[in-house]
Amino acid sequence: MTEELFCIGCGAKIQTTDPKALGYTPQGALEKGLAEEQLYCQRCFRLRHYNEIADVSLTDDDFLHLLNEIRNVEALIVNMVDIFDFNGSLIPGLHRFVGDNPVLLVANKVDLLPKSTNLKKLKNWLLQQAHKAGLRPVDVLLTTSQKVPSIMELLTKIEKYRQQKDVYVVGVTNVGKSSLINGIIKQTAGMQEVITTSRFPGTTLDKIEIPIDDGHYIVDTPGIIHRHQMAHLLEPEELKSITPLKEIKARTYQLQSEQTLFMGGLARFDFVTKEKASVTCYFANGLDIHRRKTSGSDEFYAQHCGELLMPPLGKDRAAVLPPLHPQTFKITEKSDIVFSGLGFITVKGPCQVTAYAPQGIAVMVRQAII
């Protein structure tokens, strides 16, 4: 090939020589794609048609290099975060990357929250947390890529704040950037999906420019990979059971002292305090929660992880997961115990709890958002 060609799904440069490298497309598929003006790399083609994801060889430095370009442009920065994992979906030091550019903070997946959620309080909480992280957003928007009114509201906000400049959409992997931009494309240009989307992290490999009527662009940037999120440990089939697809049904448990909850085989919650109390779990509806006595739970986990406690799916997968690592927290007020990329448990203080997640997966305490 003499002319440089790029995948319209992920932005990678098309090549026909190395099946293991980015942008690989068989010669026959390349010729067909050129004829049909629908050129996808093999990775995106298989993801779109067979829901299969392939590993890529990009490093965190590659992603950060692309993000660093924002410092040298004048644009509106749309920073997307996951409303279920706000702290885990923040980009460390983003305020240094954006320079003087305005930031619109967009919290995605609001449609998955229980309808009883106080959205005004949630927006205020998000603004406070953004300030703690060094960001000073011009506005905060709660949105979903699944509903047209939310997409139209986002477009209105973008037009209000971009002031005839480009728009860069940034975020960590798996917050839904590409899905939202596909929604924007459908509303503004009547086009079909052209950006590869999936529940798997890291599917946008290079920035993709979507033209706006005045000659500027909405730019979808690759997601920054956070290795402390649960998704990076799991296989595609396992991800299905932890990824919420519709409104989460809160599950409340009355716990006695020294009782334990297992969230599949991926997380554990020990209630240590002597007084009984209720805790409320917010996880994907398909994720099984198992309650038992804390005594003997180590042995129970070793025996049943991968079978009764799923995911992981099977003993072989359980054997390769990092061991569960405990962290003890003293809770003084109503708080969420957040398992990064999995969900959270709301606890009323005062009490003491111990939370377990695979080694390297972040667990933190925050002020309750519901």
N, C-alpha and C positions, 0 to 999 in steps of 0.2 A: 504493500500500500504506500502511495506517495502522499496522498492527502490525509491529514489528520482527521479521524472520525471519532465521535464520542457517543457512548451509550446514553440514550435519552432516559433511561431508568435511574442510573446512579451517577452519571457524569464521568465515569472512567474512560480513558482513551482506549479505543478499540484496537486489539492486536490479534493476529491469527497464528502466532508461533508457539506460545507457551501456555498450555492449558491450566497451569497452576498459578499464573500471574493475573493481575487485575486486567479486566477488559477483554479477556479471551473470548473470541467468537470463531467457530468453525468457518472455513471459507465459504461453504455452501450457504450457511445461515447469513453470512455477511452479504452475499450477493442477493439473497431473497429480501433481507432487511432493507438494502438500498433500493431495490425495486419497489418495495411497498412503503418506503419512507417511514419505517418503524424499526429503527436499528437498536437492538438490545444486545448487551453482552450475554454470554451463556449463563452467567450467574443470575442476572436479572430475569432472563427468560425462564429458567427453572424455578425461580422464586415465584414469579407471577403465575405460571401454569401448573406447577406441581407443589407449591408451598414448601420448597426445599431451600435451605440456606447453606452457603459454602463459606468456609473460613477465608479470611483475607489477611494479607501480610503487611497491612499498614500499622504503624506505631502511633502511640499517643503524640509523639513529636510531630508526625505528619499532620495530624488533625490540628494541633495547636499552631503549626506554621500557617495553615489556611486561615485560622481564626485571627491570627496576628495581623493579617492584612487589613482588618477592619480599622485598625488604628490610623491608617493612612487614607481613609476615604471619609467623605461626608455622607452620612446616611442615618436613617432611623433604624435602631437595633430592636428587633422583636425577640425578646428573650423568653423562650418557652420553658416551662417547668412542669413537672408532674405533681398534681395537687395531692397525691397520696404519698409522695416522697420528695417534699419540697427541698429539704436540706440535702438529700442525696442527689438531687438533680440540678443543684447549683453548679455553675462552672467556677472553680476557684480563681479568684483574681480577675473576674470578668470586668470589673470596673477599670482595671488597668488596660484591658484590651480595647474598650470602647472609646477611650479618650473623652472628648467633649461631646460625642454624639448622644442624642436623647435615647432613652431606653423605655420601651413599652413592655411591661411584665405581663406575660400571658400564662395563666395557670390552666393547663389542659385537663380533660377528663372529668369536668365538673358533673357531667351527666351520670357518673358512676356513684356519686355521693347520695346518701339517703335524702329523700325529699324534705325531711325535717331540718336539714342543715341550715343554719343562719348564714346566708351568703354575705350579708353586710359585715358581720363580725369576721367572717373568713377573709374578706378582702383587706380589712384592717390588720388582721394578723399577718397576712402575706406582706403587706407594706412594711410592717415592723421588722419582719424577718429579713426583708431585702435591705433595709437600712443597716441592720446588724452586719450584713455581708458586704457593706460598702457601696451598694447600689442605691441610686436615687431615681427611681423610675418616674416618668412623667404621668403614668397612669397604671392601674392594675385591672386586668380583664380576666374574668372567669369564662372559660369557653369549652367547646367540644367540637371535634372534627366531624361528628356524626349528624349534626343538625344545621340546616341551612340558616336559620335566624342567627345562630352563634357566629357563623362564618361571615354573614353580612355585617354583624356588629363589629367584628374584627376589622373588616375592610373599611368601615366608617372610621374607626379609631386610627387605622393606618393612614388614611387620607388626611385626617385631622392633624397628625403629628409629623408626617414625613416632609411637608413643605417642599414638594417637588424635588425630592431626593430619592436615591435608591433605598431599598428596604432589605436589611440583612436579618434573616431568621436564624437564630442560634440556640443551641441547647445540647444537653448530653444525649446519648443514645437512648432510644425507646421512650421519648416523651411525646412523640406524635407529630413532629414537625412536618414530615413529608405528607402524612395523611391530611393535615390541615391545609397545606399548600395545594394538594390535589383538589380539595374542596374549593379553594379560592379559584383555581383554574377553571373548574366546572362552572362557577358562578360568573366569572368575568369573561371567559372565552368560549364557553360551551364545549370545551375539549374533554376527551376521555382522560383517564389517569395516565400520566406520563412519568411520574416519579415512582420508583419502586417503593412499596410499603409492606411492612410485615410486623409481627410482634417481636421479631428478633433484633437485637442491637446491632447497629453499625451497617445499615443497608445503603446509605448515601455516601459515596466514596469521594466525590469531588463536588464543589459548589455548582449549583444549577441555576441559571438565570431565566426568570420568567418575565417577558416584556410587559411594561405598563404603557398605557396609551400615550403618555407625554414623553416617551423615549427613555424613561428610567426602568429599573428592574426590581423585582422581588427576587432575592437571592437565597436559595436554600443551601445552607452550609452543612458539611458533614457533622455528625454528632460526636462530641467529645466522649471518649470511653471512660466510664468510671468502673474500675474493677471491683469496687466494694458493693456493687449491686448484684442481687441474686441472679438476675438473668444470665450473667456471664458464666455461671456454674452449670447451667441446665441445658439439656438437649431440647430440640423443638417440641417433641411430644410432651415433655415435662412442663414446658412453659405454658402449654395450653391450660393446665389446671390452676396456674397461679395468676394468669392474666385476666383481670375483670373485663367482661364484655358488655355487661348491663348493670343496672343499679345494684349496688352491694346490699345484701340483707344483713343488718347488724345481728350478731349472735352474742347473747348475754349469758354469762355463767355465774352462778353463786358459788364462790370458792371458799372452802375451809382452809385453815392453816395447813401448810405442807401438802397442797394439791398442785397438780401440774397439768398444763395444756400442751399438747404436741400439735403443731401446725404441719400436717403431713410428717415427713422426716426432715424438714428443712429448718424448723425453728422450735424452740421450747420456751415455756413461760412457767416459772415456779412462783407460787404465792407463799411467801415466807412468814408474813405477819400472823400473829395468833388469832386476831379478830377476823371473823368471816366478812366477806365483802363481795360485791358484784363487779365483774369486769366485762367490757364489751369489745368484741373482736370485729375488725373490719378487714376481711380478706376476700379474695375471689370466692364466689358462691360454690365453685366446684372443688375448693380445697377442704379436705376433711380435717376436722379438729377433734382430737382425742383427749378426754380427761381421765386422769387416774391419780393415785397417791404418789407423792414425790418419792417416797421410799421405794427403792428398787427400780426407779425410772431409768437409770443408766443401763442396767441389764435389759430392761424392756426395750429400750431404743436399739441396743446392739442386736437384739434378737429379731426385731420386727421392722427395722428401717429398710425400706425398699419393697415391703410386702404389705403388712397392715398399715404402716406409716408411709404413704406415698403422696407426692414424689419424694425421692427418686424412684424410678421405675425399675425394680429388680435389685437383687442382691449385688450383682456386678456393678451397677451404677452406684449403689450405696457405698461400695468399697473404695471408690475413687473420689468421693466427696471429701473435702476437708472435715476434720472432726468438729463437733459443736463446741463453741467457746463460750463460757459463761461470763456475764457482767451483772453485778448487783447494783441496784438503784434504790435509794431512799426517796420515796415520793411524798411530797409535802402538800401538793395541791392536785387538782384534777389534771392528769397528764396523759399523753400518748407515749407508749413504748413503740418505737418505729423500727421495723426490720426492713432495711433498705431494699426496695424493689419487690417486696412481698406484701406488706400491709402493716397494720398497727393495732395495738390493744389499748383501750382507754381504761385508766385506773384512777380511782378517787383516793387521795391521801387522807391521813398519813398512813403509810404502809411501806413495807420493804419487799422487793421482788427481785428475782434473778431471771435474766433473759439470755437465751442461747441462740447463736446463729453459727453457720459454718465459719471456720477461721478465715478472717479477711473480709467478711461481710459486715457492714456497719450496722450497729444498733445504737439508738440514741433516744433521749427523752426530750419531749417538747411540750409546751402548753397545749392542752386539748383543743382540737379544731372543731369538734362537733359537741 
